[in-house]
Amino acid sequence: MSRPPGRRPGPTETREAILAAARELFGDKGYDGASLRAIARAAGVDPALVHHFFGNKEGVFVAAMRFPVDPAELLTRIAPAGREGVGEAMARSFLEIWEDPARRAPILAMLRSAMTNEKAAAMMREFVTAALFARAAEKYGIPPVRVNAAAGQLIGVVILRHVLKVEPIASAPVDELVTMLAPALQLHLGE
Amino acid sequence: MSRPPGRRPGPTETREAILAAARELFGDKGYDGASLRAIARAAGVDPALVHHFFGNKEGVFVAAMRFPVDPAELLTRIAPAGREGVGEAMARSFLEIWEDPARRAPILAMLRSAMTNEKAAAMMREFVTAALFARAAEKYGIPPVRVNAAAGQLIGVVILRHVLKVEPIASAPVDELVTMLAPALQLHLGE
C-alpha cells in the first residue's frame, strides 16, 4: 500500500496502516517470516517510524493482533519472585489474564484459529516461542522442554475452565487454582 | 426412524441405525440428555438390543463418536499402578493414545469442535466428566478439581505437541515426557 496523493496522513492513520500491513504479513508469513522492514514497506512508511510507534517486532505483533499480554511486561512482572517463586507467580499472572473477559476474548480467538488452521498455528507457535518460552528458558536457565510442560499445565487448565467449562475447575476460585498449580509448575521450572 | 416394511434388517444395519440415531441425539441433547431409551426409540429398535450391542450408554457413545479410548478400559489399565503410580500410568496411557495418528485424528476432531461450538463442548464435557473424571475421583478418593488439574496438564501438553507443534516438546521422546510429567500428575493425584 503506497500513500495516496494529497493530504499527508496523520499519526493515527499511519499507525493503523502499519497495523493493517502487520496483520496481513503475520497471517501470511508467520511471526518469524514477517520482518519489521517488510511491514514498513507494505505500509508505505519508513522502518524508523515503525520503531518509533511500537519499539520492535514483538510490539507490532502485540498491537496488531490485539494480543492481551505484553510478554516482556509479563516476564518483568514475574521476575521479582525469583526462581523459587516462579511457579506461583506464573500461575497467578496467567490465570488472572484469563479471568478478564476483555483480555480472554482475543487470546481465545487466536487459540481457536491456531487449533484449526496451520498458518495461524505457525504464527502463534513462533510468537510464543520467541517472545515467551525461549526468553523464560534463557532467563532462568531452565530446559526449554520444561518451560513447554509448565505452559501446557496452564493452557490445559484454562481450556477446561473457560472453554469446555468442566466442573469443578470452571467454578473454582483463582486463589485455589494458584495454590494447587504452583507446586506443579515449580516442579517443572524450579532447580 | 421406524423400520421400513419388507425385509427384516440384519444386525449390521440395525447396529448402524443405532449409531446414526446416537450421533444425532448426542449432538443435539448432549451426553447427559440423550438416554439409551431415546436412542433406541429414534433407531426404531428395542432398548434391549442397544444393551446387547453396546453394553451401556458409554459404549454407544464410544462407538458412535468413534472415540478412540474406552474410558472403562483406560481406567482398568491404570488401576494396577495403584495410587502411588497413578501419575506415571496416566501420563503413559494418555500420551501413547495421542502418538497413534489413527487414534489421534478422531479425538482431535472432537476437541476442535468443542473449542468452537457450545453443543460439542457440552457433549465432550458431560462425557469426560461422567466416564473419566468423576469415576477416577471416586476410585482413588481424589478431589475432583485435582483430577481436572491433572487432565489439564495432559491436554495442554498434547495441544502444544500435536496441534501447535511447539518445539522442543513436539519432538521429545514419549519416555522423556512421561518422566517429566509423572511427578506433576502425582502431585495432583497422589495422597
Interface residues (C-beta under 8 A of the other chain):
Chain A: L111 R112 A114 M115 T116 A121 M124 R125 V128 T129 F133 P144 V145 R146 N148 A149 A151 G152 Q153 L154 I155 G156 V157 I159 L160 V163 L164 K165 V166 E167 P168 I169 A172 E176 L177 M180 L181 P183 A184 L187 H188
Chain B: L111 R112 A114 M115 T116 A121 M124 R125 V128 T129 F133 P144 V145 R146 N148 A149 A151 G152 Q153 L154 I155 G156 V157 I159 L160 V163 L164 K165 V166 E167 P168 I169 A172 E176 L177 M180 L181 P183 A184 L187 H188
